[in-house]
Amino acid sequence: MRSALKARDELTTSTLRMALAAIGNAEVAGAEKRELSDDEVLAVLTREAKKRREAAAAFANAGRTEQADRERAEGKVLERYLPKQLSDEELAEVVAGALAAGGFTGQRQMGPAMKAAQAAVAGRAEGSRVAAEVRRQLAAG
């Protein structure tokens, strides 16, 4: 943040301030203020990045390309602080391992299978991608 301020990088500065505000809000949410763990901070940053992707799509659909570009740029800034996302092949391997370990075979076991797959993926892929892969593998298996 300090280097962005010194470089007068307005986009990075405002994005990081927004992220810090979101983390602060998460810390005071609930009955009493508490310190967030690293995993909880990553979850907040992931949520903020997802908001940016969704807002960019909404602005693009509404024909507001300038706003959509800004949202995409903010998303790119946030992605620098998130773990590298799994490729489709890596995601398929992780999900297959989680399904095999849990013995999940049919579509009726989607809920428990998703819980196991999300735990195995640990924030390295978006939930919708994980759900699609679990669905595909349960249907095939």
N, C-alpha and C positions, 0 to 999 in steps of 0.2 A: 504494500500500500504506500509505503514511504517513497519507494522509487517511482511509483506512478504519479504521486503528488509532485515530486521534484521534476519529473519529465513533463508535467502538465498534461498528462494523458487523462482527459476528462472521462472518456468511456470506462476505462479500467477503474479509475477512482470511484466513479458513481456506482459501478457494478459491485465493487468490493464493499463500499459503504452499505449498499442494499443487502449484501450477503451477511455482513456483520449485524445489521439490524434484524435480519431474519433469525440469526443465531441467538441474539439477545432476546427476541420475542419468545423463542422456544425455551430459553432458560427460565423465563418468568412465567411461562404457561403452567397452569396447575396450582396447587395449594400454596406452594412456597418456592422461592427462587433456588435453583440448584445449578451446579456445574455440569455441562454436557460432556459425555464421553466422546472420544474420537469418532466412534461409529455413529453416534447421534448427530454429530456435526456433519459427517458425510451424508447422512440421511437428509438433513436440512438442505445442504448444498445440492443434492440430487433433486430434491423437490423443487428448489428454485430453478435449476436448469430445465426441468420438465415444464415449469410454468413458462419459461422463455420460449421453448419449442412450440408449445401450444399457442402462445400469444402471437408468435411469428406466423404460424399457420393461419390464425384468425385474421390478422392484419393483411396477409397476402390474399386471402379469400375476399376481403372487403376492398381490395384494390389500393391499400395504403402501403405501398412498397417501401417508403422511407422508414416508417415505423417497424415494418417487418424486418428490414435490414438491421435496424438498431437492436431489436430483440435477438436476432441471430448472433450479432456481434457480442452482446452481453452473454449469451449462451456459451460462446467460444471462450470468453474470459473465465466463466465458471468451470468449464471443462478442464482448464489447466489445473484445477485444485481437486479434481475427482480422479478415482482410479481409472486406469485404461479399461475401456469397454471390451468385452469378449467378442471375438468374431463369431459368425454363424457356426463355423465348424467347431470352435472351442465350446460354444454354448451347447451344441448338440452332444458333445462328449461329456460335459459336466452333468447335463440333464440325464443322459443315459446312465451314468454312474449312480446318480441319486435314485433313479427309478429302480435300478437293479439292486441297490443296497436295501431299499425299502420293500422290494418285492411287489411293486405296483404294476398291474397288467392291464386293467380295463378303464374305460371312461368313467365308470362309477367311482373310481378312486381319485378323481381329479383334485379334490380338495386336499387330502393328505399328500398327494404327489406334488402339488404346487408348494405346499409348506416345506417339504423336503428339498425340492429343487431351488426354492428361494434361499434356503439356508446354505445350500451348496454354492450358489452363485454369489451370494454375499454382496449385493449391490454393484456387481460388475456388469450387469445387463439390465435393461429396462424391463419392468414387470410384464408388459404386453408381449415382448419378445419371448420371455421365459414361458408365459402361458401358452403362446402359439406353439412353441417347441414341445412342451409337455403334452399338449393336445395331439400334436402330430405323432409323437412317439407312442402315446397310449392307443391311438387309433390304429397304428401300424402293428403294435405288439399285441 
